[in-house]
Amino acid sequence: MATQAVQIRPDGTVVEKKVKVRKSEHEDVMWIATAGGGPWKITFDTPNGSPFSMTSYTISAGASEGTSGGPTAGIAGKTYKYNVRNAVTNALTG
């Protein structure tokens, strides 16, 4: 099982927001708060929802957090958008 890393800058913007995970390969995503940034909350709060077992993931300051077991729902080939939020204020970042 592969894991796709997503780096979150200290200002909450993402280095490379788009990642491709394969449901058939049970690939996961790992969000990483770089340079002590955070805490961040990743939310799949769009109409398509989350392809993973949870709809939100919290990343502590300077830490990392990810999915487990790969995509468990949704349609293969479909795009699922996520947001990065300030975990304290819930405000959207960049």
C-alpha positions as CSV (number, residue, x, y, z in Angstrom):
1,M,0.0,0.0,0.0
2,A,1.4,3.4,-1.1
3,T,0.9,6.6,0.8
4,Q,0.7,10.0,-0.9
5,A,2.2,12.8,1.1
6,V,0.6,16.3,1.2
7,Q,2.7,19.0,2.7
8,I,0.9,21.9,4.4
9,R,2.9,25.1,4.7
10,P,3.0,27.1,8.0
11,D,0.4,29.5,6.5
12,G,-2.0,26.7,5.8
13,T,-1.5,26.5,2.0
14,V,-0.7,23.2,0.4
15,V,2.4,22.5,-1.6
16,E,0.7,20.1,-4.0
17,K,-3.0,20.0,-3.3
18,K,-4.0,17.4,-6.0
19,V,-3.0,13.8,-5.3
20,K,-4.1,10.6,-6.9
21,V,-4.9,7.6,-4.9
22,R,-6.1,4.3,-6.3
23,K,-9.0,2.5,-4.6
24,S,-7.9,-0.8,-6.0
25,E,-4.4,-0.4,-4.4
26,H,-5.8,0.8,-1.0
27,E,-3.6,3.9,-1.2
28,D,-3.6,6.4,1.7
29,V,-3.0,10.1,2.1
30,M,-0.7,11.6,4.8
31,W,-1.1,15.3,5.5
32,I,2.1,16.8,7.0
33,A,2.2,20.1,8.9
34,T,5.6,21.5,7.9
35,A,7.9,23.9,9.8
36,G,5.8,23.7,13.0
37,G,2.7,25.0,11.2
38,G,-0.8,24.0,12.4
39,P,-2.8,22.7,14.0
40,W,-4.9,22.0,10.8
41,K,-8.1,20.2,10.1
42,I,-8.6,18.5,6.8
43,T,-12.3,18.4,5.8
44,F,-14.1,16.7,3.0
45,D,-17.2,18.9,3.2
46,T,-18.1,19.2,-0.5
47,P,-21.2,17.4,-2.0
48,N,-19.0,14.5,-3.1
49,G,-18.0,13.8,0.5
50,S,-14.9,11.7,1.4
51,P,-13.7,8.6,-0.3
52,F,-12.1,7.6,3.0
53,S,-13.6,6.2,6.2
54,M,-13.7,9.6,7.9
55,T,-14.8,13.1,6.6
56,S,-12.2,15.0,8.6
57,Y,-8.6,14.6,9.9
58,T,-6.8,16.8,12.5
59,I,-3.1,17.4,12.2
60,S,-1.3,18.7,15.3
61,A,1.2,21.5,15.0
62,G,4.3,20.2,13.2
63,A,2.9,16.6,13.0
64,S,1.3,14.4,10.4
65,E,-1.9,12.5,10.2
66,G,-3.4,10.3,7.5
67,T,-6.0,8.0,6.2
68,S,-5.9,4.2,6.9
69,G,-6.9,1.4,4.6
70,G,-7.2,3.6,1.5
71,P,-10.4,4.8,-0.1
72,T,-13.4,2.9,1.3
73,A,-16.3,4.7,-0.4
74,G,-17.0,6.6,-3.5
75,I,-16.5,6.0,-7.2
76,A,-13.1,5.1,-8.7
77,G,-11.8,7.9,-11.0
78,K,-13.9,10.6,-9.4
79,T,-12.4,13.8,-7.8
80,Y,-12.9,14.4,-4.1
81,K,-11.9,17.9,-2.9
82,Y,-10.7,18.6,0.6
83,N,-10.2,21.8,2.5
84,V,-7.5,22.8,5.0
85,R,-8.9,24.6,8.0
86,N,-7.4,26.2,11.1
87,A,-8.2,23.5,13.7
88,V,-8.7,26.2,16.4
89,T,-10.9,28.7,14.5
90,N,-12.3,26.3,11.8
91,A,-11.4,29.1,9.2
92,L,-10.4,28.0,5.7
93,T,-6.8,28.6,4.8
94,G,-5.3,29.9,1.5
